[in-house]
Amino acid sequence: MSASNAEAFGASADALVDRAVGILGGHPTELQGAVLADLVALWVAGHRVSGNRAEGDQVRADLLRLHSQHVGELVEMYLDGVVG
């Protein structure tokens, strides 16, 4: 991905996050978590390997692992400097 494509991608992602925060904000954290879990499950399930369920299962497991790692990195970034 070129630098200009990465910048456009980041801007698009930020805009969608802002929209999601507007929708989820103010709702109980348990409800927010349930919605996010359902969206992630739909996203992961959409990654299929035609004709090979086992390979698709591996792709989804790898994707979920990488996604979880990225979420953890983002949490650390957001918590940087926060006490408590």
PDB file with SEQRES, HELIX, SHEET and CRYST1 records, atoms N, CA, C and O in Angstrom:
SEQRES   1 A   84  MET SER ALA SER ASN ALA GLU ALA PHE GLY ALA SER ALA          
SEQRES   2 A   84  ASP ALA LEU VAL ASP ARG ALA VAL GLY ILE LEU GLY GLY          
SEQRES   3 A   84  HIS PRO THR GLU LEU GLN GLY ALA VAL LEU ALA ASP LEU          
SEQRES   4 A   84  VAL ALA LEU TRP VAL ALA GLY HIS ARG VAL SER GLY ASN          
SEQRES   5 A   84  ARG ALA GLU GLY ASP GLN VAL ARG ALA ASP LEU LEU ARG          
SEQRES   6 A   84  LEU HIS SER GLN HIS VAL GLY GLU LEU VAL GLU MET TYR          
SEQRES   7 A   84  LEU ASP GLY VAL VAL GLY                                      
HELIX    1 AA1 ALA A    3  LEU A   24  1                                  22    
HELIX    2 AA2 THR A   29  ALA A   45  1                                  17    
HELIX    3 AA3 ARG A   53  LEU A   79  1                                  27    
CRYST1    1.000    1.000    1.000  90.00  90.00  90.00 P 1           1          
ATOM      1  N   MET A   1       0.857  -1.173   0.000  1.00  0.00           N  
ATOM      2  CA  MET A   1       0.000   0.000   0.000  1.00  0.00           C  
ATOM      3  C   MET A   1       0.900   1.232   0.000  1.00  0.00           C  
ATOM      4  O   MET A   1       1.808   1.349   0.823  1.00  0.00           O  
ATOM      5  N   SER A   2       0.644   2.129  -0.912  1.00  0.00           N  
ATOM      6  CA  SER A   2       1.444   3.346  -0.977  1.00  0.00           C  
ATOM      7  C   SER A   2       1.101   4.257   0.197  1.00  0.00           C  
ATOM      8  O   SER A   2       0.081   4.079   0.864  1.00  0.00           O  
ATOM      9  N   ALA A   3       1.966   5.231   0.435  1.00  0.00           N  
ATOM     10  CA  ALA A   3       1.747   6.163   1.549  1.00  0.00           C  
ATOM     11  C   ALA A   3       0.438   6.923   1.377  1.00  0.00           C  
ATOM     12  O   ALA A   3      -0.291   7.134   2.346  1.00  0.00           O  
ATOM     13  N   SER A   4       0.138   7.336   0.142  1.00  0.00           N  
ATOM     14  CA  SER A   4      -1.105   8.082  -0.080  1.00  0.00           C  
ATOM     15  C   SER A   4      -2.321   7.181   0.102  1.00  0.00           C  
ATOM     16  O   SER A   4      -3.347   7.618   0.624  1.00  0.00           O  
ATOM     17  N   ASN A   5      -2.209   5.913  -0.330  1.00  0.00           N  
ATOM     18  CA  ASN A   5      -3.310   4.966  -0.110  1.00  0.00           C  
ATOM     19  C   ASN A   5      -3.483   4.668   1.366  1.00  0.00           C  
ATOM     20  O   ASN A   5      -4.611   4.561   1.848  1.00  0.00           O  
ATOM     21  N   ALA A   6      -2.378   4.530   2.091  1.00  0.00           N  
ATOM     22  CA  ALA A   6      -2.442   4.268   3.530  1.00  0.00           C  
ATOM     23  C   ALA A   6      -3.082   5.445   4.254  1.00  0.00           C  
ATOM     24  O   ALA A   6      -3.862   5.254   5.187  1.00  0.00           O  
ATOM     25  N   GLU A   7      -2.755   6.656   3.830  1.00  0.00           N  
ATOM     26  CA  GLU A   7      -3.331   7.846   4.449  1.00  0.00           C  
ATOM     27  C   GLU A   7      -4.833   7.912   4.197  1.00  0.00           C  
ATOM     28  O   GLU A   7      -5.604   8.220   5.106  1.00  0.00           O  
ATOM     29  N   ALA A   8      -5.250   7.625   2.971  1.00  0.00           N  
ATOM     30  CA  ALA A   8      -6.676   7.621   2.644  1.00  0.00           C  
ATOM     31  C   ALA A   8      -7.405   6.522   3.403  1.00  0.00           C  
ATOM     32  O   ALA A   8      -8.520   6.725   3.884  1.00  0.00           O  
ATOM     33  N   PHE A   9      -6.769   5.350   3.510  1.00  0.00           N  
ATOM     34  CA  PHE A   9      -7.348   4.239   4.265  1.00  0.00           C  
ATOM     35  C   PHE A   9      -7.540   4.642   5.729  1.00  0.00           C  
ATOM     36  O   PHE A   9      -8.603   4.418   6.308  1.00  0.00           O  
ATOM     37  N   GLY A  10      -6.504   5.235   6.317  1.00  0.00           N  
ATOM     38  CA  GLY A  10      -6.585   5.672   7.711  1.00  0.00           C  
ATOM     39  C   GLY A  10      -7.682   6.701   7.929  1.00  0.00           C  
ATOM     40  O   GLY A  10      -8.405   6.648   8.924  1.00  0.00           O  
ATOM     41  N   ALA A  11      -7.805   7.636   6.999  1.00  0.00           N  
ATOM     42  CA  ALA A  11      -8.853   8.655   7.114  1.00  0.00           C  
ATOM     43  C   ALA A  11     -10.239   8.022   7.019  1.00  0.00           C  
ATOM     44  O   ALA A  11     -11.151   8.409   7.750  1.00  0.00           O  
ATOM     45  N   SER A  12     -10.397   7.059   6.127  1.00  0.00           N  
ATOM     46  CA  SER A  12     -11.683   6.363   6.004  1.00  0.00           C  
ATOM     47  C   SER A  12     -12.007   5.582   7.274  1.00  0.00           C  
ATOM     48  O   SER A  12     -13.141   5.594   7.753  1.00  0.00           O  
ATOM     49  N   ALA A  13     -10.992   4.904   7.812  1.00  0.00           N  
ATOM     50  CA  ALA A  13     -11.194   4.139   9.051  1.00  0.00           C  
ATOM     51  C   ALA A  13     -11.575   5.079  10.189  1.00  0.00           C  
ATOM     52  O   ALA A  13     -12.497   4.787  10.951  1.00  0.00           O  
ATOM     53  N   ASP A  14     -10.877   6.199  10.311  1.00  0.00           N  
ATOM     54  CA  ASP A  14     -11.184   7.161  11.377  1.00  0.00           C  
ATOM     55  C   ASP A  14     -12.608   7.692  11.251  1.00  0.00           C  
ATOM     56  O   ASP A  14     -13.298   7.862  12.256  1.00  0.00           O  
ATOM     57  N   ALA A  15     -13.048   7.954  10.032  1.00  0.00           N  
ATOM     58  CA  ALA A  15     -14.411   8.460   9.818  1.00  0.00           C  
ATOM     59  C   ALA A  15     -15.449   7.422  10.225  1.00  0.00           C  
ATOM     60  O   ALA A  15     -16.464   7.767  10.828  1.00  0.00           O  
ATOM     61  N   LEU A  16     -15.206   6.154   9.901  1.00  0.00           N  
ATOM     62  CA  LEU A  16     -16.146   5.100  10.307  1.00  0.00           C  
ATOM     63  C   LEU A  16     -16.152   4.910  11.816  1.00  0.00           C  
ATOM     64  O   LEU A  16     -17.206   4.692  12.414  1.00  0.00           O  
ATOM     65  N   VAL A  17     -14.976   4.991  12.434  1.00  0.00           N  
ATOM     66  CA  VAL A  17     -14.908   4.889  13.900  1.00  0.00           C  
ATOM     67  C   VAL A  17     -15.729   6.008  14.527  1.00  0.00           C  
ATOM     68  O   VAL A  17     -16.489   5.766  15.464  1.00  0.00           O  
ATOM     69  N   ASP A  18     -15.583   7.230  14.021  1.00  0.00           N  
ATOM     70  CA  ASP A  18     -16.347   8.358  14.559  1.00  0.00           C  
ATOM     71  C   ASP A  18     -17.852   8.110  14.446  1.00  0.00           C  
ATOM     72  O   ASP A  18     -18.609   8.435  15.361  1.00  0.00           O  
ATOM     73  N   ARG A  19     -18.281   7.536  13.329  1.00  0.00           N  
ATOM     74  CA  ARG A  19     -19.707   7.226  13.162  1.00  0.00           C  
ATOM     75  C   ARG A  19     -20.149   6.153  14.148  1.00  0.00           C  
ATOM     76  O   ARG A  19     -21.224   6.260  14.740  1.00  0.00           O  
ATOM     77  N   ALA A  20     -19.326   5.115  14.330  1.00  0.00           N  
ATOM     78  CA  ALA A  20     -19.673   4.033  15.259  1.00  0.00           C  
ATOM     79  C   ALA A  20     -19.723   4.540  16.692  1.00  0.00           C  
ATOM     80  O   ALA A  20     -20.604   4.153  17.460  1.00  0.00           O  
ATOM     81  N   VAL A  21     -18.777   5.410  17.056  1.00  0.00           N  
ATOM     82  CA  VAL A  21     -18.783   5.978  18.407  1.00  0.00           C  
ATOM     83  C   VAL A  21     -20.075   6.770  18.622  1.00  0.00           C  
ATOM     84  O   VAL A  21     -20.662   6.726  19.704  1.00  0.00           O  
ATOM     85  N   GLY A  22     -20.509   7.482  17.603  1.00  0.00           N  
ATOM     86  CA  GLY A  22     -21.760   8.235  17.707  1.00  0.00           C  
ATOM     87  C   GLY A  22     -22.968   7.339  17.908  1.00  0.00           C  
ATOM     88  O   GLY A  22     -23.919   7.715  18.593  1.00  0.00           O  
ATOM     89  N   ILE A  23     -22.932   6.151  17.312  1.00  0.00           N  
ATOM     90  CA  ILE A  23     -24.048   5.207  17.443  1.00  0.00           C  
ATOM     91  C   ILE A  23     -23.997   4.485  18.785  1.00  0.00           C  
ATOM     92  O   ILE A  23     -25.018   4.353  19.460  1.00  0.00           O  
ATOM     93  N   LEU A  24     -22.802   4.014  19.174  1.00  0.00           N  
ATOM     94  CA  LEU A  24     -22.667   3.195  20.386  1.00  0.00           C  
ATOM     95  C   LEU A  24     -22.550   4.025  21.656  1.00  0.00           C  
ATOM     96  O   LEU A  24     -22.919   3.565  22.737  1.00  0.00           O  
ATOM     97  N   GLY A  25     -22.041   5.239  21.531  1.00  0.00           N  
ATOM     98  CA  GLY A  25     -21.832   6.085  22.709  1.00  0.00           C  
ATOM     99  C   GLY A  25     -23.117   6.289  23.489  1.00  0.00           C  
ATOM    100  O   GLY A  25     -24.188   6.481  22.913  1.00  0.00           O  
ATOM    101  N   GLY A  26     -22.995   6.244  24.797  1.00  0.00           N  
ATOM    102  CA  GLY A  26     -24.153   6.434  25.661  1.00  0.00           C  
ATOM    103  C   GLY A  26     -24.895   5.158  25.996  1.00  0.00           C  
ATOM    104  O   GLY A  26     -25.727   5.146  26.902  1.00  0.00           O  
ATOM    105  N   HIS A  27     -24.606   4.079  25.278  1.00  0.00           N  
ATOM    106  CA  HIS A  27     -25.206   2.784  25.591  1.00  0.00           C  
ATOM    107  C   HIS A  27     -24.327   2.074  26.615  1.00  0.00           C  
ATOM    108  O   HIS A  27     -23.131   2.354  26.695  1.00  0.00           O  
ATOM    109  N   PRO A  28     -24.894   1.163  27.397  1.00  0.00           N  
ATOM    110  CA  PRO A  28     -24.091   0.425  28.382  1.00  0.00           C  
ATOM    111  C   PRO A  28     -22.933  -0.311  27.710  1.00  0.00           C  
ATOM    112  O   PRO A  28     -23.049  -0.770  26.573  1.00  0.00           O  
ATOM    113  N   THR A  29     -21.826  -0.416  28.424  1.00  0.00           N  
ATOM    114  CA  THR A  29     -20.638  -1.065  27.858  1.00  0.00           C  
ATOM    115  C   THR A  29     -20.923  -2.520  27.473  1.00  0.00           C  
ATOM    116  O   THR A  29     -20.347  -3.026  26.510  1.00  0.00           O  
ATOM    117  N   GLU A  30     -21.807  -3.195  28.218  1.00  0.00           N  
ATOM    118  CA  GLU A  30     -22.146  -4.583  27.883  1.00  0.00           C  
ATOM    119  C   GLU A  30     -22.819  -4.661  26.514  1.00  0.00           C  
ATOM    120  O   GLU A  30     -22.555  -5.580  25.738  1.00  0.00           O  
ATOM    121  N   LEU A  31     -23.683  -3.700  26.223  1.00  0.00           N  
ATOM    122  CA  LEU A  31     -24.364  -3.661  24.932  1.00  0.00           C  
ATOM    123  C   LEU A  31     -23.369  -3.320  23.823  1.00  0.00           C  
ATOM    124  O   LEU A  31     -23.415  -3.909  22.743  1.00  0.00           O  
ATOM    125  N   GLN A  32     -22.483  -2.383  24.084  1.00  0.00           N  
ATOM    126  CA  GLN A  32     -21.443  -2.041  23.113  1.00  0.00           C  
ATOM    127  C   GLN A  32     -20.609  -3.279  22.783  1.00  0.00           C  
ATOM    128  O   GLN A  32     -20.330  -3.549  21.615  1.00  0.00           O  
ATOM    129  N   GLY A  33     -20.213  -4.024  23.807  1.00  0.00           N  
ATOM    130  CA  GLY A  33     -19.411  -5.231  23.609  1.00  0.00           C  
ATOM    131  C   GLY A  33     -20.153  -6.280  22.808  1.00  0.00           C  
ATOM    132  O   GLY A  33     -19.566  -6.933  21.946  1.00  0.00           O  
ATOM    133  N   ALA A  34     -21.439  -6.448  23.082  1.00  0.00           N  
ATOM    134  CA  ALA A  34     -22.232  -7.434  22.343  1.00  0.00           C  
ATOM    135  C   ALA A  34     -22.312  -7.060  20.867  1.00  0.00           C  
ATOM    136  O   ALA A  34     -22.189  -7.926  20.000  1.00  0.00           O  
ATOM    137  N   VAL A  35     -22.515  -5.789  20.577  1.00  0.00           N  
ATOM    138  CA  VAL A  35     -22.591  -5.329  19.185  1.00  0.00           C  
ATOM    139  C   VAL A  35     -21.248  -5.528  18.493  1.00  0.00           C  
ATOM    140  O   VAL A  35     -21.196  -6.043  17.376  1.00  0.00           O  
ATOM    141  N   LEU A  36     -20.167  -5.124  19.144  1.00  0.00           N  
ATOM    142  CA  LEU A  36     -18.842  -5.271  18.545  1.00  0.00           C  
ATOM    143  C   LEU A  36     -18.486  -6.741  18.319  1.00  0.00           C  
ATOM    144  O   LEU A  36     -17.906  -7.086  17.290  1.00  0.00           O  
ATOM    145  N   ALA A  37     -18.830  -7.605  19.270  1.00  0.00           N  
ATOM    146  CA  ALA A  37     -18.552  -9.039  19.109  1.00  0.00           C  
ATOM    147  C   ALA A  37     -19.299  -9.603  17.907  1.00  0.00           C  
ATOM    148  O   ALA A  37     -18.745 -10.393  17.143  1.00  0.00           O  
ATOM    149  N   ASP A  38     -20.554  -9.200  17.738  1.00  0.00           N  
ATOM    150  CA  ASP A  38     -21.340  -9.687  16.608  1.00  0.00           C  
ATOM    151  C   ASP A  38     -20.749  -9.191  15.287  1.00  0.00           C  
ATOM    152  O   ASP A  38     -20.673  -9.951  14.321  1.00  0.00           O  
ATOM    153  N   LEU A  39     -20.336  -7.933  15.237  1.00  0.00           N  
ATOM    154  CA  LEU A  39     -19.737  -7.395  14.014  1.00  0.00           C  
ATOM    155  C   LEU A  39     -18.419  -8.097  13.677  1.00  0.00           C  
ATOM    156  O   LEU A  39     -18.160  -8.406  12.514  1.00  0.00           O  
ATOM    157  N   VAL A  40     -17.590  -8.348  14.686  1.00  0.00           N  
ATOM    158  CA  VAL A  40     -16.328  -9.051  14.443  1.00  0.00           C  
ATOM    159  C   VAL A  40     -16.601 -10.473  13.967  1.00  0.00           C  
ATOM    160  O   VAL A  40     -15.930 -10.963  13.058  1.00  0.00           O  
ATOM    161  N   ALA A  41     -17.581 -11.138  14.574  1.00  0.00           N  
ATOM    162  CA  ALA A  41     -17.914 -12.505  14.154  1.00  0.00           C  
ATOM    163  C   ALA A  41     -18.378 -12.536  12.698  1.00  0.00           C  
ATOM    164  O   ALA A  41     -17.994 -13.433  11.948  1.00  0.00           O  
ATOM    165  N   LEU A  42     -19.187 -11.579  12.296  1.00  0.00           N  
ATOM    166  CA  LEU A  42     -19.625 -11.500  10.898  1.00  0.00           C  
ATOM    167  C   LEU A  42     -18.438 -11.272   9.967  1.00  0.00           C  
ATOM    168  O   LEU A  42     -18.350 -11.877   8.899  1.00  0.00           O  
ATOM    169  N   TRP A  43     -17.530 -10.396  10.382  1.00  0.00           N  
ATOM    170  CA  TRP A  43     -16.348 -10.085   9.579  1.00  0.00           C  
ATOM    171  C   TRP A  43     -15.450 -11.318   9.431  1.00  0.00           C  
ATOM    172  O   TRP A  43     -15.006 -11.639   8.329  1.00  0.00           O  
ATOM    173  N   VAL A  44     -15.186 -12.008  10.549  1.00  0.00           N  
ATOM    174  CA  VAL A  44     -14.323 -13.193  10.512  1.00  0.00           C  
ATOM    175  C   VAL A  44     -14.976 -14.296   9.686  1.00  0.00           C  
ATOM    176  O   VAL A  44     -14.314 -14.931   8.866  1.00  0.00           O  
ATOM    177  N   ALA A  45     -16.261 -14.526   9.896  1.00  0.00           N  
ATOM    178  CA  ALA A  45     -16.961 -15.593   9.169  1.00  0.00           C  
ATOM    179  C   ALA A  45     -16.972 -15.342   7.659  1.00  0.00           C  
ATOM    180  O   ALA A  45     -17.090 -16.285   6.877  1.00  0.00           O  
ATOM    181  N   GLY A  46     -16.854 -14.099   7.253  1.00  0.00           N  
ATOM    182  CA  GLY A  46     -16.847 -13.768   5.841  1.00  0.00           C  
ATOM    183  C   GLY A  46     -15.568 -14.147   5.116  1.00  0.00           C  
ATOM    184  O   GLY A  46     -15.511 -14.089   3.888  1.00  0.00           O  
ATOM    185  N   HIS A  47     -14.541 -14.534   5.864  1.00  0.00           N  
ATOM    186  CA  HIS A  47     -13.275 -14.946   5.256  1.00  0.00           C  
ATOM    187  C   HIS A  47     -13.306 -16.454   5.035  1.00  0.00           C  
ATOM    188  O   HIS A  47     -13.108 -17.232   5.968  1.00  0.00           O  
ATOM    189  N   ARG A  48     -13.553 -16.854   3.806  1.00  0.00           N  
ATOM    190  CA  ARG A  48     -13.714 -18.260   3.466  1.00  0.00           C  
ATOM    191  C   ARG A  48     -12.710 -18.645   2.385  1.00  0.00           C  
ATOM    192  O   ARG A  48     -12.245 -17.803   1.617  1.00  0.00           O  
ATOM    193  N   VAL A  49     -12.393 -19.915   2.344  1.00  0.00           N  
ATOM    194  CA  VAL A  49     -11.564 -20.472   1.279  1.00  0.00           C  
ATOM    195  C   VAL A  49     -12.450 -21.451   0.524  1.00  0.00           C  
ATOM    196  O   VAL A  49     -12.839 -22.490   1.057  1.00  0.00           O  
ATOM    197  N   SER A  50     -12.760 -21.118  -0.694  1.00  0.00           N  
ATOM    198  CA  SER A  50     -13.694 -21.912  -1.491  1.00  0.00           C  
ATOM    199  C   SER A  50     -13.233 -23.365  -1.616  1.00  0.00           C  
ATOM    200  O   SER A  50     -12.124 -23.648  -2.068  1.00  0.00           O  
ATOM    201  N   GLY A  51     -14.112 -24.270  -1.204  1.00  0.00           N  
ATOM    202  CA  GLY A  51     -13.842 -25.692  -1.361  1.00  0.00           C  
ATOM    203  C   GLY A  51     -12.923 -26.303  -0.332  1.00  0.00           C  
ATOM    204  O   GLY A  51     -12.580 -27.481  -0.440  1.00  0.00           O  
ATOM    205  N   ASN A  52     -12.510 -25.535   0.670  1.00  0.00           N  
ATOM    206  CA  ASN A  52     -11.573 -26.088   1.651  1.00  0.00           C  
ATOM    207  C   ASN A  52     -11.883 -25.521   3.039  1.00  0.00           C  
ATOM    208  O   ASN A  52     -11.322 -24.505   3.448  1.00  0.00           O  
ATOM    209  N   ARG A  53     -12.780 -26.192   3.747  1.00  0.00           N  
ATOM    210  CA  ARG A  53     -13.209 -25.723   5.066  1.00  0.00           C  
ATOM    211  C   ARG A  53     -12.045 -25.662   6.051  1.00  0.00           C  
ATOM    212  O   ARG A  53     -11.943 -24.712   6.827  1.00  0.00           O  
ATOM    213  N   ALA A  54     -11.166 -26.665   6.030  1.00  0.00           N  
ATOM    214  CA  ALA A  54     -10.043 -26.692   6.972  1.00  0.00           C  
ATOM    215  C   ALA A  54      -9.118 -25.500   6.745  1.00  0.00           C  
ATOM    216  O   ALA A  54      -8.668 -24.865   7.699  1.00  0.00           O  
ATOM    217  N   GLU A  55      -8.839 -25.204   5.491  1.00  0.00           N  
ATOM    218  CA  GLU A  55      -7.979 -24.049   5.199  1.00  0.00           C  
ATOM    219  C   GLU A  55      -8.675 -22.754   5.604  1.00  0.00           C  
ATOM    220  O   GLU A  55      -8.038 -21.842   6.131  1.00  0.00           O  
ATOM    221  N   GLY A  56      -9.967 -22.673   5.360  1.00  0.00           N  
ATOM    222  CA  GLY A  56     -10.740 -21.507   5.783  1.00  0.00           C  
ATOM    223  C   GLY A  56     -10.721 -21.354   7.294  1.00  0.00           C  
ATOM    224  O   GLY A  56     -10.592 -20.242   7.806  1.00  0.00           O  
ATOM    225  N   ASP A  57     -10.851 -22.470   8.015  1.00  0.00           N  
ATOM    226  CA  ASP A  57     -10.786 -22.425   9.478  1.00  0.00           C  
ATOM    227  C   ASP A  57      -9.451 -21.857   9.938  1.00  0.00           C  
ATOM    228  O   ASP A  57      -9.397 -21.075  10.887  1.00  0.00           O  
ATOM    229  N   GLN A  58      -8.362 -22.257   9.256  1.00  0.00           N  
ATOM    230  CA  GLN A  58      -7.032 -21.757   9.626  1.00  0.00           C  
ATOM    231  C   GLN A  58      -6.904 -20.266   9.324  1.00  0.00           C  
ATOM    232  O   GLN A  58      -6.346 -19.515  10.124  1.00  0.00           O  
ATOM    233  N   VAL A  59      -7.417 -19.838   8.178  1.00  0.00           N  
ATOM    234  CA  VAL A  59      -7.390 -18.419   7.825  1.00  0.00           C  
ATOM    235  C   VAL A  59      -8.131 -17.605   8.881  1.00  0.00           C  
ATOM    236  O   VAL A  59      -7.641 -16.567   9.327  1.00  0.00           O  
ATOM    237  N   ARG A  60      -9.318 -18.078   9.283  1.00  0.00           N  
ATOM    238  CA  ARG A  60     -10.103 -17.361  10.286  1.00  0.00           C  
ATOM    239  C   ARG A  60      -9.419 -17.343  11.641  1.00  0.00           C  
ATOM    240  O   ARG A  60      -9.461 -16.331  12.340  1.00  0.00           O  
ATOM    241  N   ALA A  61      -8.789 -18.447  12.023  1.00  0.00           N  
ATOM    242  CA  ALA A  61      -8.067 -18.493  13.301  1.00  0.00           C  
ATOM    243  C   ALA A  61      -6.900 -17.509  13.286  1.00  0.00           C  
ATOM    244  O   ALA A  61      -6.673 -16.790  14.260  1.00  0.00           O  
ATOM    245  N   ASP A  62      -6.160 -17.479  12.173  1.00  0.00           N  
ATOM    246  CA  ASP A  62      -5.038 -16.545  12.052  1.00  0.00           C  
ATOM    247  C   ASP A  62      -5.531 -15.101  12.071  1.00  0.00           C  
ATOM    248  O   ASP A  62      -4.940 -14.241  12.726  1.00  0.00           O  
ATOM    249  N   LEU A  63      -6.610 -14.849  11.352  1.00  0.00           N  
ATOM    250  CA  LEU A  63      -7.176 -13.506  11.298  1.00  0.00           C  
ATOM    251  C   LEU A  63      -7.616 -13.047  12.682  1.00  0.00           C  
ATOM    252  O   LEU A  63      -7.339 -11.915  13.078  1.00  0.00           O  
ATOM    253  N   LEU A  64      -8.296 -13.912  13.414  1.00  0.00           N  
ATOM    254  CA  LEU A  64      -8.767 -13.563  14.746  1.00  0.00           C  
ATOM    255  C   LEU A  64      -7.600 -13.310  15.701  1.00  0.00           C  
ATOM    256  O   LEU A  64      -7.661 -12.407  16.536  1.00  0.00           O  
ATOM    257  N   ARG A  65      -6.529 -14.116  15.574  1.00  0.00           N  
ATOM    258  CA  ARG A  65      -5.341 -13.916  16.407  1.00  0.00           C  
ATOM    259  C   ARG A  65      -4.704 -12.563  16.112  1.00  0.00           C  
ATOM    260  O   ARG A  65      -4.377 -11.816  17.035  1.00  0.00           O  
ATOM    261  N   LEU A  66      -4.527 -12.243  14.830  1.00  0.00           N  
ATOM    262  CA  LEU A  66      -3.927 -10.965  14.456  1.00  0.00           C  
ATOM    263  C   LEU A  66      -4.811  -9.789  14.873  1.00  0.00           C  
ATOM    264  O   LEU A  66      -4.316  -8.754  15.319  1.00  0.00           O  
ATOM    265  N   HIS A  67      -6.114  -9.962  14.724  1.00  0.00           N  
ATOM    266  CA  HIS A  67      -7.052  -8.910  15.120  1.00  0.00           C  
ATOM    267  C   HIS A  67      -6.969  -8.664  16.629  1.00  0.00           C  
ATOM    268  O   HIS A  67      -6.927  -7.517  17.074  1.00  0.00           O  
ATOM    269  N   SER A  68      -6.945  -9.740  17.407  1.00  0.00           N  
ATOM    270  CA  SER A  68      -6.852  -9.622  18.862  1.00  0.00           C  
ATOM    271  C   SER A  68      -5.548  -8.928  19.268  1.00  0.00           C  
ATOM    272  O   SER A  68      -5.533  -8.094  20.173  1.00  0.00           O  
ATOM    273  N   GLN A  69      -4.464  -9.282  18.592  1.00  0.00           N  
ATOM    274  CA  GLN A  69      -3.174  -8.644  18.867  1.00  0.00           C  
ATOM    275  C   GLN A  69      -3.257  -7.143  18.575  1.00  0.00           C  
ATOM    276  O   GLN A  69      -2.775  -6.327  19.361  1.00  0.00           O  
ATOM    277  N   HIS A  70      -3.860  -6.789  17.462  1.00  0.00           N  
ATOM    278  CA  HIS A  70      -3.976  -5.377  17.087  1.00  0.00           C  
ATOM    279  C   HIS A  70      -4.851  -4.618  18.087  1.00  0.00           C  
ATOM    280  O   HIS A  70      -4.527  -3.493  18.467  1.00  0.00           O  
ATOM    281  N   VAL A  71      -5.948  -5.226  18.507  1.00  0.00           N  
ATOM    282  CA  VAL A  71      -6.821  -4.597  19.505  1.00  0.00           C  
ATOM    283  C   VAL A  71      -6.030  -4.346  20.788  1.00  0.00           C  
ATOM    284  O   VAL A  71      -6.127  -3.271  21.379  1.00  0.00           O  
ATOM    285  N   GLY A  72      -5.246  -5.343  21.218  1.00  0.00           N  
ATOM    286  CA  GLY A  72      -4.418  -5.164  22.413  1.00  0.00           C  
ATOM    287  C   GLY A  72      -3.447  -4.005  22.273  1.00  0.00           C  
ATOM    288  O   GLY A  72      -3.246  -3.243  23.219  1.00  0.00           O  
ATOM    289  N   GLU A  73      -2.843  -3.868  21.096  1.00  0.00           N  
ATOM    290  CA  GLU A  73      -1.918  -2.757  20.852  1.00  0.00           C  
ATOM    291  C   GLU A  73      -2.647  -1.421  20.894  1.00  0.00           C  
ATOM    292  O   GLU A  73      -2.121  -0.444  21.426  1.00  0.00           O  
ATOM    293  N   LEU A  74      -3.849  -1.372  20.340  1.00  0.00           N  
ATOM    294  CA  LEU A  74      -4.634  -0.142  20.379  1.00  0.00           C  
ATOM    295  C   LEU A  74      -5.040   0.218  21.806  1.00  0.00           C  
ATOM    296  O   LEU A  74      -5.003   1.387  22.188  1.00  0.00           O  
ATOM    297  N   VAL A  75      -5.427  -0.784  22.593  1.00  0.00           N  
ATOM    298  CA  VAL A  75      -5.784  -0.530  23.994  1.00  0.00           C  
ATOM    299  C   VAL A  75      -4.604   0.100  24.720  1.00  0.00           C  
ATOM    300  O   VAL A  75      -4.771   1.088  25.435  1.00  0.00           O  
ATOM    301  N   GLU A  76      -3.417  -0.462  24.544  1.00  0.00           N  
ATOM    302  CA  GLU A  76      -2.225   0.099  25.184  1.00  0.00           C  
ATOM    303  C   GLU A  76      -1.987   1.531  24.746  1.00  0.00           C  
ATOM    304  O   GLU A  76      -1.623   2.379  25.560  1.00  0.00           O  
ATOM    305  N   MET A  77      -2.189   1.806  23.466  1.00  0.00           N  
ATOM    306  CA  MET A  77      -2.008   3.154  22.954  1.00  0.00           C  
ATOM    307  C   MET A  77      -2.996   4.115  23.617  1.00  0.00           C  
ATOM    308  O   MET A  77      -2.620   5.214  24.025  1.00  0.00           O  
ATOM    309  N   TYR A  78      -4.261   3.696  23.722  1.00  0.00           N  
ATOM    310  CA  TYR A  78      -5.276   4.557  24.328  1.00  0.00           C  
ATOM    311  C   TYR A  78      -5.076   4.736  25.829  1.00  0.00           C  
ATOM    312  O   TYR A  78      -5.443   5.772  26.383  1.00  0.00           O  
ATOM    313  N   LEU A  79      -4.502   3.740  26.486  1.00  0.00           N  
ATOM    314  CA  LEU A  79      -4.279   3.810  27.930  1.00  0.00           C  
ATOM    315  C   LEU A  79      -2.979   4.525  28.291  1.00  0.00           C  
ATOM    316  O   LEU A  79      -2.755   4.847  29.458  1.00  0.00           O  
ATOM    317  N   ASP A  80      -2.135   4.771  27.318  1.00  0.00           N  
ATOM    318  CA  ASP A  80      -0.843   5.404  27.584  1.00  0.00           C  
ATOM    319  C   ASP A  80      -1.043   6.698  28.371  1.00  0.00           C  
ATOM    320  O   ASP A  80      -1.714   7.626  27.919  1.00  0.00           O  
ATOM    321  N   GLY A  81      -0.450   6.733  29.542  1.00  0.00           N  
ATOM    322  CA  GLY A  81      -0.551   7.920  30.377  1.00  0.00           C  
ATOM    323  C   GLY A  81      -1.774   7.989  31.265  1.00  0.00           C  
ATOM    324  O   GLY A  81      -1.918   8.930  32.047  1.00  0.00           O  
ATOM    325  N   VAL A  82      -2.666   7.004  31.159  1.00  0.00           N  
ATOM    326  CA  VAL A  82      -3.866   7.004  31.984  1.00  0.00           C  
ATOM    327  C   VAL A  82      -3.576   6.207  33.265  1.00  0.00           C  
ATOM    328  O   VAL A  82      -3.034   5.104  33.208  1.00  0.00           O  
ATOM    329  N   VAL A  83      -3.940   6.773  34.403  1.00  0.00           N  
ATOM    330  CA  VAL A  83      -3.759   6.089  35.679  1.00  0.00           C  
ATOM    331  C   VAL A  83      -5.095   5.508  36.095  1.00  0.00           C  
ATOM    332  O   VAL A  83      -6.121   6.186  36.035  1.00  0.00           O  
ATOM    333  N   GLY A  84      -5.085   4.219  36.526  1.00  0.00           N  
ATOM    334  CA  GLY A  84      -6.312   3.605  37.037  1.00  0.00           C  
ATOM    335  C   GLY A  84      -7.037   2.743  36.065  1.00  0.00           C  
ATOM    336  O   GLY A  84      -8.081   2.181  36.397  1.00  0.00           O  
TER     337      GLY A  84                                                      
END                                                                             
